[in-house]
Structure formats: C-alpha cells, structure tokens
Amino acid sequence: MDTVRVLIADDHPLVVGGLREAVLAAAPGAEIAVAHDFDSMAAALEAAPETDLVLLDLSMPGVRGFSGLLFLRSERPSTPVVIVSGNEDRAVIRHCLEFGASGFIPKSNSLETMRDAIAQVLDGGRWTPPDFDPNAQSNREASVLARRLATLTPQQIRVLMMLSQGLLNKQIAYELSVSEATVKAHVSAILQKLGVESRTQAVILATKIETAQELSIAS
C-alpha cells in the first residue's frame, strides 16, 4: 500500500504530540509533517502535493478562524481537511463543513476517538462529534454567506483578511507584491461574490471569519 501522508497544522506541542499518536494508530507507518504557522503549512503542501490529509487548528500564527480552511479548500480542493479545535460551537462546526471540511474533531476528545475519526476520513468518509446533528436546521443567511465565501480564490481570501486588519489598498498591494489596481479588482470581485455593497460590510464579515463566529452581515 502507498504510504499515507498527513500534515498536522497546529502550534501547540502537546496537541501535535497527541495528533501524531492518533495518526500513527489510525495509519501505522504514516509520514507526518508538522506546520506551526500559515507559511510553513503552505510550504509543506507545496513540498508534498500528494498529502492525504491535513489536520488543521482554527487558530495558529497566520491562521485565524475560518481563514486557513477557506484558503486550503480553495488552493488544494482535492486534499481532505479535518478541523481540530477547542471551539465546539455548533455554528462553527456547521460552517467548517459548509466550507468543505471532511470532519471536525474537538480537542477535548480522547486519543481513541481522534484515531477513529482520522481513520474514517482516510477511508473517504466524514466525521463529526456524535452529538452534532448535520441535518439540523441551519441559519439560512449564514449558509448562503458560507457558500459565497467558498467561491473566493486563495488570493481573494488573503485580501479579505487584510481588509479586516485595516490595511489600505496600497498596503495590501505591497504585502502581496501586486499592483494597487490588482488589489482594487480583487476587492470589487470580493464584494460581488459575497453580495455585499461596501468595504465596511466585507470587513464585518472578515472579522467574523477570523473569530470563527456565526456568519452574518449587519444591515
């Protein structure tokens, strides 16, 4: 059998150690890479494009809230991503699934549960906490926004996150090494895709993405 390749993207050593143990229990002999921030995560995937699974924390340097998941699903749509988080809010779990996550593992789960969840996803399935009902009625507005967010390109996601930091177009252009006109085009595309009318509304939504909150736009 081909070697299973797993990337653990988390900056907490104890969590990484537990996840490593769970991965090896689910897939003995697996090759495990570890990333502690956004840049090292992107570099690890660039070095190993055939990665079979990414275990992603919702919060580590360069990754806040849903931004890392949105980036991964847009940049690497064929690579399964499982969120491993201490945030067990049901709206957060639902949004992660709407953004294309293959599973959601609370950090409070036992090693055995994590092993079973990882094995299930590696077998092509999905896994969520037993007490989470994926068929429960969701917030319609939030679900619509989640679907729209999932259409953003990796670069548009980065621009949106920079908007939430209060950066001006020229500052974003400098950070991304592109022209200011390119940034303006990205901002216009973001507003159109999200169905919002202003930069302010986009920033409100980006803040909710970064803090992993229920998605909504203030009217």
C-alpha positions as CSV (number, residue, x, y, z in Angstrom):
1,M,0.0,0.0,0.0
2,D,1.1,3.6,-0.6
3,T,2.4,5.5,2.4
4,V,-0.2,7.8,4.0
5,R,1.0,11.4,4.2
6,V,-0.5,13.6,6.9
7,L,0.1,17.3,7.6
8,I,-0.6,18.5,11.2
9,A,-1.0,22.2,11.2
10,D,-1.1,23.3,14.9
11,D,1.3,25.4,17.1
12,H,0.6,23.6,20.4
13,P,3.3,20.9,21.0
14,L,1.0,18.8,23.3
15,V,-1.8,18.8,20.7
16,V,0.7,17.9,17.9
17,G,2.0,15.1,20.0
18,G,-1.4,13.7,20.6
19,L,-2.4,14.0,17.0
20,R,0.8,12.3,15.8
21,E,0.0,9.4,18.1
22,A,-3.6,9.2,16.8
23,V,-2.5,9.3,13.2
24,L,0.0,6.5,13.7
25,A,-2.6,4.5,15.4
26,A,-5.0,5.0,12.5
27,A,-2.4,4.6,9.8
28,P,0.7,2.8,11.0
29,G,3.8,3.9,9.1
30,A,2.2,7.2,8.0
31,E,4.6,10.1,7.0
32,I,3.8,13.0,9.2
33,A,4.8,16.6,8.6
34,V,4.1,19.4,11.1
35,A,3.5,23.1,10.4
36,H,3.3,25.7,13.2
37,D,2.1,28.7,11.1
38,F,0.5,29.6,7.8
39,D,3.7,30.0,5.9
40,S,5.1,26.6,6.9
41,M,1.7,25.0,6.2
42,A,1.7,26.4,2.6
43,A,5.4,25.3,2.2
44,A,4.7,21.8,3.4
45,L,1.8,21.3,1.0
46,E,4.0,22.7,-1.8
47,A,6.7,20.2,-1.0
48,A,4.2,17.3,-0.7
49,P,1.2,18.0,-3.1
50,E,0.1,14.4,-2.6
51,T,-0.7,14.9,1.1
52,D,-3.6,12.6,2.0
53,L,-4.9,14.6,4.9
54,V,-4.5,18.0,6.7
55,L,-5.3,18.3,10.4
56,L,-5.9,22.0,10.9
57,D,-6.2,24.1,14.0
58,L,-8.6,27.1,13.7
59,S,-6.0,29.3,15.4
60,M,-2.3,29.5,14.9
61,P,0.1,32.2,13.6
62,G,-1.2,33.4,10.2
63,V,-4.3,31.3,10.5
64,R,-7.3,32.8,12.3
65,G,-10.8,31.4,12.4
66,F,-12.1,30.0,9.1
67,S,-9.4,31.8,7.0
68,G,-7.0,28.8,6.9
69,L,-9.7,26.4,6.0
70,L,-11.1,28.7,3.3
71,F,-7.5,29.1,1.9
72,L,-6.9,25.3,1.9
73,R,-10.2,24.4,0.2
74,S,-9.6,26.9,-2.5
75,E,-5.9,26.2,-3.0
76,R,-6.0,22.4,-2.5
77,P,-9.6,21.3,-3.2
78,S,-8.6,17.7,-3.6
79,T,-6.8,17.5,-0.2
80,P,-9.2,16.5,2.7
81,V,-9.0,18.8,5.7
82,V,-10.2,17.9,9.2
83,I,-10.5,20.8,11.7
84,V,-9.1,20.0,15.2
85,S,-10.3,22.7,17.5
86,G,-11.1,23.7,21.1
87,N,-14.1,25.7,19.8
88,E,-17.1,23.3,19.9
89,D,-19.8,25.8,19.0
90,R,-22.3,24.1,16.7
91,A,-22.4,27.1,14.3
92,V,-18.7,26.9,13.9
93,I,-18.8,23.1,13.2
94,R,-21.5,23.7,10.6
95,H,-19.6,26.4,8.9
96,C,-16.5,24.2,8.7
97,L,-18.5,21.5,7.0
98,E,-20.1,24.1,4.6
99,F,-16.6,25.3,3.7
100,G,-15.7,21.8,2.7
101,A,-14.0,20.3,5.8
102,S,-14.1,16.5,5.9
103,G,-14.5,16.4,9.6
104,F,-14.4,18.3,12.9
105,I,-12.6,16.8,15.9
106,P,-12.9,18.7,19.3
107,K,-9.5,18.8,21.1
108,S,-11.4,17.5,24.2
109,N,-11.9,14.1,22.5
110,S,-9.9,11.1,23.6
111,L,-7.0,9.7,21.7
112,E,-9.1,6.7,20.7
113,T,-11.9,9.0,19.3
114,M,-9.3,11.0,17.3
115,R,-7.8,7.8,15.9
116,D,-11.3,6.6,14.8
117,A,-12.1,9.9,13.3
118,I,-8.8,10.1,11.3
119,A,-9.3,6.5,10.1
120,Q,-12.8,7.3,8.9
121,V,-11.7,10.3,6.9
122,L,-8.7,8.5,5.4
123,D,-11.2,5.9,4.3
124,G,-13.1,8.6,2.4
125,G,-15.7,9.3,5.0
126,R,-16.6,12.3,7.1
127,W,-16.6,12.6,10.9
128,T,-18.3,15.0,13.3
129,P,-18.9,14.7,17.1
130,P,-21.7,12.1,17.8
131,D,-23.8,14.8,19.5
132,F,-23.7,17.1,16.4
133,D,-26.6,16.8,14.0
134,P,-25.5,17.8,10.5
135,N,-29.2,17.8,9.4
136,A,-30.3,20.3,12.0
137,Q,-31.9,23.5,10.7
138,S,-29.2,26.0,9.9
139,N,-29.2,29.8,9.8
140,R,-30.2,30.4,6.1
141,E,-28.3,33.7,5.8
142,A,-25.2,32.2,7.3
143,S,-25.3,29.2,5.0
144,V,-25.7,31.4,2.0
145,L,-22.7,33.5,3.0
146,A,-20.7,30.4,3.6
147,R,-21.4,29.1,0.1
148,R,-20.4,32.5,-1.3
149,L,-17.2,32.6,0.7
150,A,-16.3,29.2,-0.7
151,T,-16.1,30.7,-4.2
152,L,-13.3,33.1,-3.3
153,T,-9.8,32.4,-4.7
154,P,-6.8,32.0,-2.4
155,Q,-5.6,35.5,-3.2
156,Q,-9.1,37.0,-2.6
157,I,-9.2,35.3,0.8
158,R,-5.9,36.8,1.7
159,V,-7.1,40.3,0.5
160,L,-10.3,39.9,2.6
161,M,-8.3,39.0,5.7
162,M,-6.0,42.0,5.2
163,L,-9.1,44.3,4.9
164,S,-10.1,43.2,8.3
165,Q,-6.7,44.3,9.6
166,G,-7.5,47.8,8.4
167,L,-4.9,47.8,5.6
168,L,-5.3,50.2,2.7
169,N,-5.2,49.0,-0.9
170,K,-1.6,50.3,-1.3
171,Q,-0.5,48.4,1.8
172,I,-2.2,45.2,0.6
173,A,-0.5,45.6,-2.8
174,Y,2.9,45.9,-1.1
175,E,2.3,42.8,1.1
176,L,1.2,40.7,-1.8
177,S,3.7,42.2,-4.3
178,V,1.0,43.1,-6.8
179,S,-0.2,46.4,-8.2
180,E,-2.8,48.6,-6.4
181,A,-5.1,48.2,-9.5
182,T,-5.0,44.4,-8.9
183,V,-6.0,44.8,-5.3
184,K,-8.9,47.1,-6.3
185,A,-10.0,44.4,-8.8
186,H,-9.8,41.8,-6.0
187,V,-11.9,44.0,-3.7
188,S,-14.5,44.5,-6.3
189,A,-14.7,40.8,-7.0
190,I,-15.0,40.0,-3.3
191,L,-17.9,42.4,-2.8
192,Q,-19.7,41.0,-5.8
193,K,-19.1,37.3,-4.8
194,L,-20.2,38.0,-1.2
195,G,-23.3,40.0,-2.3
196,V,-22.3,42.9,0.0
197,E,-22.4,46.6,-1.0
198,S,-19.5,48.1,0.8
199,R,-16.0,47.5,2.0
200,T,-17.3,48.0,5.6
201,Q,-19.7,45.1,5.2
202,A,-16.9,42.9,3.9
203,V,-14.7,43.9,6.9
204,I,-17.5,42.9,9.3
205,L,-17.8,39.5,7.6
206,A,-14.0,39.1,7.6
207,T,-13.9,39.8,11.3
208,K,-16.4,37.0,11.9
209,I,-14.3,34.7,9.7
210,E,-11.2,35.4,11.8
211,T,-13.0,34.9,15.1
212,A,-14.9,31.8,13.9
213,Q,-18.4,33.3,14.7
214,E,-21.8,32.7,13.2
215,L,-21.7,34.4,9.8
216,S,-24.0,37.4,9.3
217,I,-23.9,40.8,7.8
218,A,-25.2,43.8,9.7
219,S,-27.7,45.8,7.6
